[in-house]
Structure formats: structure tokens, C-alpha cells
Amino acid sequence: MKAKLFYVLACLLLSMHAMAQIKISGKVTSAADGSVIPNTTVAIKGTSSGTIANVDGVYSLSVPNENAVLVFSFTGFATKEVRVGSQTNINVSLEVQVNTLSDLVVIGYGSVKKSDLTGAVASLKGEQVMDKPVPNISQALQGKVAGVDVNINSSAPGQAAKVRIRGIGSINSFVDPLYVVDGVAGVDANALNPNDIASIEVLKDASSTAIYGARGANGVIMITTKRGKAGPTQVSYQGDVNVSTLASHLPTLNSEQFVKVYNEAFANATKFDPDHGTWTPTAILDHEHFPLLFDENDKPLYNTNWEKETYKPAVSTSHQVNFQGGTDKLLYSASLGYLDQNGLMIESWFRRYSARATFDDQVKDWLKIGGSLNIVSSTQRVVSDGNGSLNVPRMVTEEVPIVPVRYPDGKWAGNYDIPGLEGGPNPVQIAQNRYTLNNQVHTLGNFYMQFQINKDLNFKTDFGYDQISNKANFYSAGNLPHLSQDQGGVARITNNYGKYWQSENYLTYNKQFKNNNSLNAVVGISFLQYTNENALAETQNFLSDYFQWNSLAAGSVRNNITSETQPWSMNSYYGRVNYNLKNKYLFTATARYDGSSKFSKDNQFAFFPSVAAAWRVSEEDFLKGSKTINNLKIRASYGTSGNQEIGQFQYSPQYRPDQTVIGGANQPTLVPGYIGNPDLKWERSNQIDAGVELVMLDNRINLNVDYYNRKTSDLLLATPIPWSAGMFTSNVYKNVGEVRNTGLEVNLNTVNIQKPNFTWSTTFVFATNKNKILTLNDGNADIFPGPNFLGQTNILRVGEPIGSFYGMKRLGTYGSDEAAEAAKHSLLPGDRKYEYDSAGNAVYDIIGRAYPKWTGTFSSTIKYKGWDFTFDIRFVQGVNTAAAFKHSVEDRQTLANSLATVLNAWTPENQNTHIAQVRSYKFTQDSHFDTWWVEDGSYIRGQNFTLGYTFPESWMQRSHIRRFRIYGSVQNLFLITKYTGYDPEVDTFNFGYGSNTGFSQNIDFFPYPRPRVWNLGVNLDF
């Protein structure tokens, strides 16, 4: 009886529940042409329930009661809400929202409609940024924004790119842009997973950057990460696998050619020997002397191609899972990511694990809270360290081909087996036995509370935290001659810990007036503090390579122990006012008052104001309603931003610890380290910007043009002081010098064809930059900033740009009929010929520029039904690249292998050449940084080509997959250039991301080659 009663009650409850549910169905179409809109999100407002319309736009779901409100949303269409009431069939037409002018653009401490912008701000969606597999945000930005110059100088796994916005405005200060991630400023954004990006805004002019005051002189990159969306939880997966292959080759001598050149070089030594003695090779290359390398006919047994042995195809994979959902009050998101990137260079790789979570909760009508937490753990294996030393990329070119990787008995082979050669280990041996493991953990988070004081005024307080812990483990084995063999192995641990927190507190006032007038005002106060701690310990002389860095105590020689702490802090006050008059005339005023601990008390604070105005001409009566011009806006701005990035305590005299010998024993002591300058103050950049925005033909043509003029004064310049001052640091920072950057930026987007099943759109990004040094130190004397390579490579000269190459002009080689002229300079026919002045001194002058006159990217996207095809072609023109590696492998025969170009060296039968006659290194002519090395570095690159297909949803109706897209892509498909090295986009003297490497750009001394990357990927939405 009880069982029957329970059964009846259960049936009654289930029937009541079924009666309470109302089943709704319908179809979603476009209001423009009546076509169906597939995959529309249909959510029940105030809940996390909902559904997704199918490929035919048809949906069905159950709602709790007739008071339920359905929310229909789809990208490119206006969101629509419909109350259920007594309806059971609800068909909805969504309005096309192709006008992007109403899109919100993130700026400092808020957002604004694109139509209301007065500054030069470029906005990118996440899918525009991540259209190719890249390990970090900086690489993803290349070619995307006019005026943002991105140089991918090294293709080592996990390596960041160099980003410059509107040229270089400083000489010794930090010149990277300021990255702001979800409101947290100063973040190392390259440590993040770029797949978490929702949008990027690039603030370029003073009107937009002045809100960040002293930190905005080099531009600001605002990064907004993915957050929750109202509606049912959406799950997505992105995965790809790619193969990297060597895109170009640097031909060197094969075995027969090497032996031939080697013997000729010694034979020619008699000519260049002042005593004309007879010279025989240091090592006679034949079977008698090297039975392991030559057969009985004195032919080389090996013809090793070190490129093929060292640069091998590498397979990499990436996986990302995203979760997004929520109600109209509580939004949430989470993501997990994994990257396994392997490099062309054997034994080089990068592994990254990332986890991220966000929430936004409308707790009360007057209170909203939210936050995010991002944790990234990565390990990078670096094998191409030590620029200029016998590192892996150098030995790929210099290792002689007559030796194998290993002998038959397993013993390593190398140049050191042949007396007289520069005895570097072979690159495979180095890659396996000398490397650094960079282990990094990056924690980034923020928490905010927003109080709605009244309908027009709110207050937000935001606390952000950023912590990076990096432990670099280095080991160089005891079996590496000329690297660490003499030291018995070298182990080193470097710990670097950075902790940053900021507190932002600001009021925002929004007021709508009559006649389309509105006011937006922000006023706030900011506190921040950064602390960096680093420690280094190194030991040498290990009994075996077993311990490496795992036990430094196993090394008997304590070589280096250092530690340092560098704190700094800022306190700032800021404000901004935007006024919109009749939706036609826009005005912006911004100010920030910054105080920094990097300057003395008398100079700690500085004021950074800006003003901007815009005229929406298209809203005037004579253009309003035009079918041709949808939007025409003219804008202009002027303002000041600052730069303080020179390190801590440069205003103060400093001592440094040292050691001295007293009583036969080492004793700690202090010595003068840095003289200090109490008058040190901020660099200041004053910038004028004028821009035009034009949208035409129903938003199918979108053109932005900007002109800027930025003058940076009071440069924080490290000026030399006499050694007699007794300081360890032979320079002192002063505020001297001025630099100007001017340029034109063009961004053109067009929709050429727009049909229901076929669209074709193009984008053209173009930018110029002219950099000019206006003044330097007293007397405007030339400054040679380095890097030094066989003398000066760069020069800072008034009237010339930063990054000017400095050297001699090579005219060719002296011919047999020019013996008398060559003798004037103690040279002979076959020697290199340079330009000399009337006094017989070599002429040194500016011989090239490291930064381009203009850059551009042309992109095109074609979509046909489920197919999509996109390509990007990048242009870089008016730039030089210095092939400094020619010194090592073109001017030094008999020490190592040479480039195949030495086969065109001077001979009595071949005198029209720039390459000197081969000879023993004992009598080599001095190398000079010259015009033969400084080549045309302009190029056209097939940057990215992608072909994808999205399967019809009807194919997956029985699964839970909402969207399924597969694609294939290739990066660096082709490179058109006159440059003879691997790639003209290079910087081998860049020892670390974030430093001012304005002088080392495009100096090539054995780089990590740029690969061609073949990629296959998949996108799944559930």
C-alpha cells in the first residue's frame, strides 16, 4: 500500500513539473534579407539555461513559466529580448549590426564607443590576433596595427618579439610599450597564454596614453582577456599540431672545397708574408696524418652538413579548453592551456601550462564584484646562448665538414681534432652538453569592487597583483673544449623574483543631457610597488657531469656569488573628462600627476597633461543620412607623457661590494660604484597627432589615417665620465638630448564582395617613421653606444636616426694593376680596398640604418559557404641588416670552415670581387665593419596563409558539437630579399626582452634561424 501511494505521489509531482514547463520553439532569421541565422544563442534571462539554434536557425527549449524572457544573441547582430507570455512559437528577426562605431573600445580606466574616440587607438579582436600559432602576444601583433613595429628577431622556442610603437623615443631608457592586462599595468604580457585574449587595444597618441603618465611614453597595449557570457555554459576547444622546417640555407664549403681552400690559403701565405717565407699547413690534411678522416687516396671520409645535423624538422602541439557562461547577474569563465613547442635547433624547446578563471557578480543593484586569477608555468631549454662565443649557431657554420658528429667508437668529433683550427666543439655536442633551463611561474590576478553611488556616479576600487618567479639552471659540461673543459664544467643557478602590486581607486561620472550632449569624467588615485630580487651562484670543476646544477657543492671552485634587491614605487593622481556636444563635437582632457621613487625628492613628481578634439562631420546636416559616407571624423590631439625606466637609485651615489687582500687573505670591502646625479628627472615626450576616420558604402570601406610628431626631450642619457673619477661605472645619467619621431599611418579595411554564401574582404596596414636626433650632450659630439664588434658598429649623431650603422666603405679588392696604390696602405693586390681621405686615413661614416623607412601588411580573406581562405603578406622597406657573421666565416680561412662565397675570392683570374684572396690567418687582413657587411635588409614575406572549413551543423546533429572547423596554415611561406643571411629580421645582440636594444637591431652574428611552419588545427564549440 505504501509503495502504491509513493508511486502515485511521484507521478503527481512529475506531472505538475511537466505542467509548469512551457516548451518554446521557433526560428531565428536576419531582418535584412530573411536568411536564417545558424548557431544563435537563446538564453533564459536570469538563469544559466538556454540552447543553441541549429544550422537552419531553428531552436526549441523549455521555460519555467510565461514570465520568462528569452535573450537572442549572435555576433554581428543586435541582441534581442522577448517575453514568452502565452506564446509557444516565437520567431525572431535580428537586426544586422555591421556598424562597428557602437563597439566599445577599452581605454585607460574605462571604455568608450568607437564613434566617440578622440585619440589614436587601434582595436583588435582575439580571433584577429590569434590567426596563426605563436607562443606569445608580441609575436601575434606583427603586421596587425599601423605604427606598431614588431621584430621577431629570434625563433628560439618561447622567445618574445621586440615591439616598438611609433619609433624609438629614447636612447638609454626602456623603449618597450606598457602592457596593461585586465587593468593591471606593467605586466610581462609575453608570459601569458595568448589564447586567453578577448581583445587588444593599442593606445598610440598622447591623448590616449597620458592617463598612464610617466609610463606611457612608448605607447600602451591594453589586453582584455576572455570573461563569462550570459547563457548556457559554452565549451570550446582549440588544438593544433605544426611542423617547423628550415626556410633558407647558408651555404658553406663542403669537404673537398674546404681542403682545397685550406691548402690554397697556406700556399698564398708566401705572397702576404713580409719575409716571403714558405708556409706549409699546420696540419696536413691527408690519410697519413688523419687516418680517421681521409681514405688511402687522401679523400675525405666525411662530408658533414652541419645545418642538417643541427636544424631538424620539429613538431609542436598546442591545446586550449575554454568554459564561458553565466546569468545576467553572475558571469564566469575558465580555461586550461598547454603548449609544447620544439625548435628547429636540436634540444631546444618550450613547455607552458596555463590555467585561468574569472568571475563577475552583480551582488546588489549597487554593488558588483569580480576578479581573475591567471597562473602560467613554463620551462624553456635554451641552447643558443653566448653570442660571439663558440655557441651552437656559430659552430653550424664554422665546424669543418671533414669531421663527423661522432667517430665510430662513439667519441665526439670537432675542430679541436685538427691542430691549428679554432677548436670549437661541434654544434650537436654543444646542444646536448651546454644549455639553460629557464623555469618560470607567473601569477597574475586582480579583484575589484564597483559601487553604484547613483545612476550617474560609480566608484571602483581594483587591486592587482603580478608575481614572476624565474629560476635559470645553467650547465656547461667538462667535455667541451674552449667552452668549459678547462674549468672542469660550469654550473650556475640564477634566481629572479619579481613582485608587483597596484591599487587603483577611481570615480566615474556619466551624464546624459538633452540634445545628444553627454559627459564622462574619471578621477582617481593609484598606488603601486615593485620589488625585484635576484641571486646567482656558480661553481666549477666537477668530478663528473652527473650533478650539474642539482648540487653546486659538487664543484670545487666557487666562482661567482651575487645577490641584489631593487624596489621602487609610485603614487599617482589622474583624471580625464570626455564631453560629447550634440554627438558632433568631441572633447577630451586628461592629466596625470606621477611621483616615483626613482628620482630624488626634489624631482619625484611630474605632471603629464593632454587635450584632444574631434569633429564628426558626418553628423552635420549636409552629410547626415548620406548613402555614401556613413562616418567621417576629423580629430587632433596634443599631450605629454613620460619615461622613468632607467633602473633604481640612479640619482644617488652608490657603493658596491668588492674584495681586497689584507694579510694574505681576502677581505670584504666597499668601493665607489656610481657617482649619482641628484638633478635627474623624467624624460618627457610631447606628441601631436592628427587623424581622419572615414566609413563609406554601408560600412564596406573603413579608412583610418594618422600623422604624428613626437619630440622626446630631457633624455635619460648615460654620459661617460673619466676613469680618473674612480668609479666602477664609467658613466652617469643626465637629462640631455632630444629625439623626434614623425610618421604617417594608414589602415584600410574593405568588404569587396558581400553575398549570402560568398564574401571577400581585404586589409591594408601601412606606416612610415622618420627618427631624428635633435641634440645630444654639450657640443653635440657623436656618441658610440655599441654594441662593439671589431670596433664601433653604431653611432648617435645629431641629424641622423637612432640605429645608424657606422663603418668603412669597401670598394672591392685591389687588382694587379693597383699594386702601387695598395702599397700606400701597406697592402697588396688581392687585399680588400677601402675609401680613404686625402690624408690617407680610412673614411668612416654612416653606412646604413637598422630601422625601416616604411612597413606594410596586405591581408585578404575569402569565405565561400563553409570554406575560408586568408593570407597576409608583409612588406619592410628602406632598412639595412649587418651580416657581421661574414667576418668569422669569410675573412678567416685556416681557422674554421668558411661560407661558400669564398670560392669567389680574389685570384689573378678573378679580380672583380669584394672578397680578399684567401690566405693563412697569420697574414689575414684586418676585418672592418663595412658596406660589404651592411646589406639591403628590405623584404617581402609571405607571412601567413590559412585554409579552413567549417562543417555544416546538420552533419553533427546527433553529437553535442555546435561548431566544428578544421584548418591548415603555413607561416613564412616565402621570403623575397637581397639579404644573404638566413633572415634580414634579426638581432643577435639582444640579450634579454625588455632592454633598450635599439642599437643592436639588425646586427646578425649567427642567429637562431626563422623556420617555415606548417600547421594543422581544429576549433570545436560544444
Residue, then its C-alpha position, 0 to 999 in steps of 0.5 A: m500500500k505504501a509503495k502504491l501511494f509513493y508511486v502515485l505521489a511521484c507521478l503527481l509531482l512529475s506531472m505538475h513539473a511537466m505542467a509548469q514547463i512551457k516548451i518554446s520553439g521557433k526560428v531565428t532569421s536576419a531582418a535584412d534579407g530573411s536568411v536564417i541565422p545558424n548557431t544563435t544563442v537563446a538564453i533564459k534571462g536570469t538563469s544559466s539555461g538556454t540552447i543553441a539554434n541549429v544550422d537552419g536557425v531553428y531552436s526549441l527549449s523549455v521555460p519555467n513559466e510565461n514570465a520568462v524572457l528569452v535573450f537572442s544573441f549572435t555576433g554581428f547582430a543586435t541582441k534581442e529580448v522577448r517575453v514568452g507570455s502565452q506564446t509557444n512559437i516565437n520567431v525572431s528577426l535580428e537586426v544586422q549590426v555591421n556598424t562597428l562605431s557602437d563597439l566599445v573600445v577599452i581605454g585607460y580606466g574605462s571604455v568608450k564607443k568607437s564613434d566617440l574616440t578622440g585619440a589614436v587607438a587601434s582595436l583588435k579582436g582575439e580571433q584577429v590576433m590569434d590567426k596563426p600559432v605563436p607562443n606569445i602576444s608580441q609575436a601575434l601583433q606583427g603586421k596587425v596595427a599601423g605604427v606598431d613595429v614588431n621584430i621577431n628577431s629570434s625563433a628560439p622556442g618561447q622567445a618574445a618579439k621586440v615591439r616598438i610603437r611609433g619609433i624609438g623615443s629614447i636612447n638609454s631608457f626602456v623603449d618597450p610599450l606598457y602592457v596593461v592586462d585586465g587593468v593591471a599595468g606593467v605586466d610581462a604580457n609575453a608570459l601569458n597564454p595568448n589564447d586567453i585574449a578577448s581583445i587588444e587595444v593599442l593606445k598610440d597618441a598622447s591623448s590616449t596614453a597620458i592617463y598612464g603618465a610617466r609610463g606611457a611614453n612608448g605607447v600602451i597595449m591594453i589586453t582584455t582577456k576572455r570573461g563569462k557570457a550570459g547563457p548556457t555554459q559554452v565549451s570550446y576547444q582549440g588544438d593544433v599540431n605544426v611542423s617547423t622546417l628550415a626556410s633558407h640555407l647558408p651555404t658553406l664549403n663542403s669537404e673537398q672545397f674546404v681542403k682545397v681552400y685550406n691548402e690554397a690559403f697556406a700556399n698564398a701565405t708566401k705572397f702576404d708574408p713580409d719575409h716571403g717565407t714558405w708556409t706549409p699547413t699546420a696540419i696536413l690534411d691527408h690519410e697519413h696524418f688523419p687516418l680517421l678522416f681521409d681514405e688511402n687516396d687522401k679523400p675525405l671520409y666525411n662530408t658533414n652538413w652541419e645545418k642538417e645535423t643541427y636544424k631538424p624538422a620539429v613538431s609542436t602541439s598546442h591545446q586550449v579548453n575554454f568554459q564561458g557562461g553565466t546569468d545576467k547577474l553572475l558571469y564566469s569563465a575558465s580555461l586550461g592551456y598547454l603548449d609544447q613547442n620544439g625548435l628547429m635547433i636540436e634540444s631546444w624547446f618550450r613547455r607552458y601550462s596555463a590555467r585561468a578563471t574569472f568571475d563577475d557578480q552583480v551582488k546588489d543593484w549597487l554593488k558588483i564584484g569580480g576578479s581573475l586569477n591567471i597562473v602560467s608555468s613554463t620551462q624553456r631549454v635554451v641552447s643558443d646562448g653566448n653570442g660571439s662565443l663558440n655557441v651552437p649557431r656559430m659552430v653550424t657554420e664554422e665546424v669543418p665538414i671533414v669531421p663527423v658528429r661522432y667517430p665510430d667508437g662513439k667519441w665526439a668529433g670537432n675542430y679541436d681534432i685538427p691542430g691549428l683550427e679554432g677548436g670549437p666543439n661541434p654544434v650537436q655536442i654543444a646542444q646536448n652538453r651546454y644549455t639553460l633551463n629557464n623555469q618560470v611561474h607567473t601569477l597574475g590576478n586582480f579583484y575589484m569592487q564597483f559601487q553604484i553611488n547613483k545612476d550617474l556616479n560609480f566608484k571602483t576600487d581594483f587591486g592587482y597583483d603580478q608575481i614572476s618567479n624565474k629560476a635559470n639552471f645553467y650547465s656547461a659540461g667538462n667535455l667541451p673544449h674552449l667552452s668549459q673543459d678547462q674549468g672542469g664544467v660550469a654550473r650556475i643557478t640564477n634566481n629572479y623574483g619579481k613582485y608587483w602590486q597596484s591599487e587603483n581607486y577611481l570615480t566615474y561620472n556619466k551624464q546624459f543631457k538633452n540634445n545628444n550632449s553627454l559627459n564622462a569624467v574619471v578621477g582617481i588615485s593609484f598606488l603601486q610597488y615593485t620589488n625585484e630580487n635576484a641571486l646567482a651562484e656558480t661553481q666549477n670543476f666537477l668530478s663528473d657531469y652527473f650533478q650539474w646544477n642539482s648540487l653546486a657543492a659538487g664543484s670545487v671552485r666557487n666562482n661567482i656569488t651575487s645577490e641584489t634587491q631593487p624596489w621602487s614605487m609610485n603614487s599617482y593622481y589622474g583624471r580625464v573628462n570626455y564631453n560629447l556636444k550634440n554627438k558632433y563635437l568631441f572633447t577630451a582632457t586628461a592629466r596625470y600627476d606621477g611621483s616615483s621613487k626613482f628620482s630624488k625628492d626634489n624631482q619625484f613628481a611630474f605632471f603629464p597633461s593632454v587635450a584632444a578634439a574631434w569633429r564628426v562631420s558626418e553628423e552635420d546636416f549636409l552629410k547626415g543620412s548620406k548613402t555614401i559616407n556613413n562616418l567621417k571624423i576629423r580629430a587632433s590631439y596634443g599631450t605629454s607623457g613620460n619615461q622613468e625606466i632607467g633602473q633604481f637609485q640612479y640619482s644617488p651615489q652608490y657603493r658596491p661590494d668588492q674584495t681586497v687582500i689584507g694579510g694574505a687573505n681576502q677581505p670584504t670591502l666597499v668601493p665607489g660604484y656610481i657617482g649619482n646625479p641628484d638633478l635627474k628627472w623624467e624624460r618627457s615626450n610631447q606628441i601631436d597627432a592628427g587623424v581622419e576616420l572615414v566609413m563609406l558604402d554601408n560600412r564596406i570601406n573603413l579608412n583610418v589615417d594618422y600623422y604624428n610628431r613626437k619630440t622626446s626631450d630631457l633624455l635619460l642619457a648615460t654620459p661617460i665620465p673619466w676613469s680618473a673619477g674612480m668609479f666602477t661605472s664609467n658613466v652617469y645619467k643626465n637629462v640631455g638630448e632630444v629625439r623626434n619621431t614623425g610618421l604617417e599611418v594608414n589602415l584600410n579595411t574593405v568588404n569587396i564582395q558581400k553575398p549570402n554564401f560568398t564574401w571577400s574582404t581585404t586589409f591594408v596596414f601601412a606606416t612610415n617613421k622618420n627618427k631624428i636626433l635633435t641634440l645630444n650632450d654639450g657640443n653635440a659630439d657623436i656618441f658610440p653606444g655599441p654594441n662593439f664588434l671589431g670596433q664601433t658598429n653604431i653611432l648617435r649623431v645629431g641629424e641622423p636616426i637612432g640605429s645608424f650603422y657606422g663603418m668603412k666603405r669597401l670598394g672591392t679588392y685591389g687588382s694587379d694593376e693597383a699594386a702601387e696604390a695598395a702599397k700606400h696602405s701597406l697592402l697588396p693586390g688581392d687585399r680588400k680596398y677601402e675609401y680613404d681621405s686625402a690624408g690617407n686615413a680610412v673614411y668612416d661614416i654612416i653606412g646604413r640604418a637598422y630601422p625601416k623607412w616604411t612597413g606594410t601588411f596586405s591581408s585578404t580573406i575569402k569565405y565561400k559557404g563553409w570554406d575560408f581562405t586568408f593570407d597576409i603578406r608583409f612588406v619592410q622597406g628602406v632598412n639595412t641588416a649587418a651580416a657581421f657573421k661574414h667576418s668569422v666565416e669569410d675573412r678567416q680561412t685556416l681557422a674554421n670552415s668558411l661560407a661558400t662565397v669564398l670560392n669567389a675570392w680574389t685570384p689573378e683570374n678573378q679580380n672583380t670581387h669584394i672578397a680578399q684572396v684567401r690566405s693563412y690567418k697569420f697574414t689575414q687582413d684586418s676585418h672592418f665593419d663595412t658596406w660589404w657587411v651592411e646589406d639591403g635588409s628590405y623584404i617581402r614575406g609571405q607571412n601567413f596563409t590559412l585554409g579552413y572549413t567549417f562543417p555544416e551543423s546538420w552533419m553533427q546533429r546527433s553529437h553535442i558539437r555546435r561548431f566544428r572547423i578544421y584548418g591548415s596554415v603555413q607561416n613564412l611561406f616565402l621570403i623575397t630579399k637581397y639579404t644573404g643571411y638566413d633572415p634580414e629580421v634579426d638581432t643577435f645582440n639582444f640579450g634579454y626582452g625588455s632592454n633598450t636594444g635599439f642599437s643592436q637591431n639588425i646586427d646578425f652574428f649567427p642567429y637562431p634561424r626563422p623556420r617555415v611552419w606548417n600547421l594543422g588545427v581544429n576549433l570545436d564549440f560544444 
